[in-house]
Amino acid sequence: NDSMGLDWGDGSLKWVKLAPQADHYRLLYLDILTLPEKEEMAEAVLKEYVVKHRLTGTPVAIGFQNPHLQFRRMELPRMPEEDLKEAIRWQMRDVAEGSIDDTQIQYSLIEESQRIDSVQLVLLAYAIKKEALPSYPKILRKAGLKPFFLEPIPVATATVIEQMEHPRDGEWIAAVDIGHKHAYFIALAKGKLHLVRPLVGISGEAVAANAGESFSIKLSLEIQRALDALSVSHQVEKISKLFLLGGGAANLGIAITLSKNLGIATEVFNPWQGIESANTFPLAHEKPYLFGGAV
């Protein structure tokens, strides 16, 4: 009940605190903190913020963006856990930057199926260089907080969309998170995240620099490439809905253009559906697209 969700983006922290009720959640805290680029200055600003808002000792779960994060879908036979981890490491060796020994690897189970003589696992694996892992937990501890969980924003985003939308069996939903410097396409179905794909040349900075029709066309093309990859790898014929998140989603015209260009119902994602007291926080209705990962 005391924990908070943090989306640590490029230069800002999005804070969310929810209280579980009998059959819903209530929003207790919502804020955005802009941080200086230099780490030592960011530490000082964060510590001052924590003291000012009486957050010392608060447990926090952190979602992070990182350009070095690599994703891969794979199929492997079921085996003992340690053997499975080694098999995944072997499969990820060609996408990992540098030596696989310097890479941190995790995975999610998508599904398992019984074959004639074995059980086959379908997995989504994540790889990131150990030195590229964010130092957020260390910074947060110095500020007086208690970080207990760390996961990539694409995974956190898929979780909140699935919980808000409850896709029907066979229904696929996609989302594009346009962060300040990076953008991801994700696809989910059956309560699982199936695909994460970076969108080349797409970012909030790019939207701000060129918010006209040419950018919308480029964004449409990049999303179509991601949809084509999903169709080939997962035999997906139709996406039911496309959500937009992140600072780049502030341009409402993008959703209209994407709906027209892609033929898919596209809208800015609102993570506050069914959450009590959200309407009392101005940020909740002014910038809902910024808080999907933190929620």
Backbone hydrogen bonds, N-H to C=O, Kabsch-Sander energy under -0.5 kcal/mol:
donor,donor_aa,acceptor,acceptor_aa,energy
4,M,59,P,-2.1
5,G,16,V,-3.1
6,L,61,A,-2.9
7,D,14,K,-2.1
8,W,6,L,-0.7
8,W,63,G,-2.8
9,G,7,D,-1.2
9,G,12,S,-2.0
11,G,9,G,-1.4
13,L,33,L,-2.8
14,K,7,D,-2.1
15,W,13,L,-0.5
15,W,31,D,-2.9
16,V,5,G,-2.0
17,K,29,Y,-2.0
19,A,26,R,-2.9
21,Q,24,H,-3.5
25,Y,274,G,-0.6
26,R,19,A,-2.1
27,L,276,E,-2.9
28,L,17,K,-3.0
29,Y,17,K,-1.3
31,D,15,W,-1.6
33,L,13,L,-2.6
34,T,32,I,-0.5
35,L,11,G,-2.7
42,A,38,K,-2.5
43,E,39,E,-2.4
44,A,40,E,-1.4
45,V,41,M,-2.3
46,L,42,A,-2.6
47,K,43,E,-2.4
48,E,44,A,-2.2
49,Y,45,V,-2.1
50,V,46,L,-2.6
51,V,47,K,-2.1
52,K,48,E,-2.5
53,H,49,Y,-2.3
54,R,51,V,-1.2
55,L,50,V,-2.8
56,T,50,V,-0.5
57,G,144,G,-3.5
58,T,55,L,-2.2
60,V,146,K,-1.8
61,A,4,M,-2.7
62,I,149,F,-3.0
63,G,6,L,-3.2
64,F,151,E,-1.8
65,Q,8,W,-0.9
69,L,66,N,-1.5
70,Q,127,A,-2.7
72,R,125,A,-1.9
74,M,123,L,-2.3
76,L,121,L,-2.2
78,R,119,V,-3.3
84,L,80,P,-2.5
85,K,81,E,-2.4
86,E,82,E,-1.8
87,A,83,D,-2.3
88,I,84,L,-2.5
89,R,85,K,-2.3
90,W,86,E,-2.1
91,Q,87,A,-2.0
92,M,88,I,-1.8
93,R,90,W,-0.9
95,V,92,M,-1.2
96,A,92,M,-1.7
98,G,96,A,-0.6
102,D,99,S,-1.3
103,T,100,I,-1.5
104,Q,128,I,-3.4
106,Q,126,Y,-1.9
108,S,124,L,-2.4
110,I,108,S,-0.6
110,I,122,V,-2.9
111,E,122,V,-1.4
113,S,120,Q,-2.4
115,R,113,S,-0.5
115,R,118,S,-3.6
120,Q,113,S,-3.0
120,Q,118,S,-0.5
121,L,76,L,-3.8
122,V,111,E,-3.1
123,L,74,M,-3.1
123,L,121,L,-0.5
124,L,108,S,-2.5
125,A,72,R,-3.1
125,A,123,L,-0.5
126,Y,106,Q,-3.1
127,A,70,Q,-2.4
128,I,104,Q,-2.0
130,K,102,D,-3.1
132,A,129,K,-1.1
133,L,129,K,-0.6
133,L,130,K,-1.0
139,I,135,S,-2.1
140,L,136,Y,-3.0
141,R,137,P,-2.3
142,K,138,K,-2.0
143,A,139,I,-1.4
144,G,141,R,-1.5
145,L,140,L,-2.6
146,K,58,T,-2.6
148,F,60,V,-2.4
149,F,60,V,-0.9
151,E,62,I,-2.3
153,I,64,F,-2.4
155,V,152,P,-0.8
156,A,152,P,-1.9
157,T,153,I,-3.2
158,A,154,P,-1.9
159,T,155,V,-1.8
160,V,156,A,-2.0
161,I,157,T,-2.2
162,E,158,A,-2.2
163,Q,159,T,-2.1
164,M,160,V,-1.9
165,E,161,I,-2.8
166,H,162,E,-2.3
171,E,168,R,-2.4
173,I,188,L,-2.3
174,A,241,K,-2.4
175,A,186,I,-2.1
176,V,243,F,-2.7
177,D,184,Y,-2.1
178,I,176,V,-0.7
178,I,245,L,-2.8
179,G,177,D,-1.1
179,G,182,H,-2.2
184,Y,177,D,-1.7
185,F,197,R,-2.9
186,I,175,A,-2.6
187,A,195,L,-1.8
188,L,173,I,-2.7
189,A,192,K,-2.0
192,K,189,A,-1.9
194,H,187,A,-2.5
194,H,192,K,-0.6
195,L,187,A,-1.4
197,R,185,F,-2.7
199,L,183,A,-2.4
200,V,198,P,-0.7
202,I,199,L,-1.6
204,G,179,G,-3.5
205,E,180,H,-2.1
207,V,203,S,-1.9
208,A,204,G,-2.4
209,A,205,E,-2.2
210,N,206,A,-2.1
216,S,212,G,-1.6
217,I,213,E,-2.3
218,K,214,S,-2.1
219,L,215,F,-3.0
220,S,216,S,-2.3
221,L,217,I,-2.3
222,E,218,K,-2.3
223,I,219,L,-2.4
224,Q,220,S,-2.3
225,R,221,L,-2.1
226,A,222,E,-1.8
227,L,223,I,-2.6
228,D,224,Q,-2.5
229,A,225,R,-2.2
230,L,226,A,-2.1
231,S,227,L,-2.4
232,V,228,D,-2.2
233,S,229,A,-2.5
234,H,230,L,-2.4
235,Q,231,S,-1.2
236,V,230,L,-0.6
237,E,235,Q,-0.5
240,S,172,W,-2.7
240,S,238,K,-0.5
241,K,172,W,-0.7
242,L,265,A,-2.6
243,F,174,A,-2.1
244,L,267,E,-1.8
245,L,176,V,-2.5
246,G,289,Y,-3.0
248,G,178,I,-2.4
249,A,246,G,-2.1
250,A,247,G,-1.7
251,N,248,G,-0.8
252,L,250,A,-1.2
254,I,251,N,-1.7
255,A,251,N,-0.5
255,A,252,L,-0.5
256,I,252,L,-1.1
257,T,253,G,-2.2
258,L,254,I,-2.7
259,S,255,A,-2.2
260,K,256,I,-1.7
261,N,257,T,-3.0
262,L,258,L,-2.9
263,G,259,S,-1.2
264,I,258,L,-0.5
267,E,242,L,-2.1
269,F,244,L,-2.5
273,Q,270,N,-0.8
275,I,272,W,-2.1
276,E,25,Y,-2.8
276,E,274,G,-0.6
278,A,275,I,-1.2
280,T,277,S,-1.6
281,F,278,A,-1.7
284,A,281,F,-1.2
285,H,281,F,-0.8
285,H,282,P,-0.7
286,E,282,P,-2.1
287,K,283,L,-2.4
290,L,287,K,-1.6
291,F,288,P,-1.6
295,V,291,F,-2.5
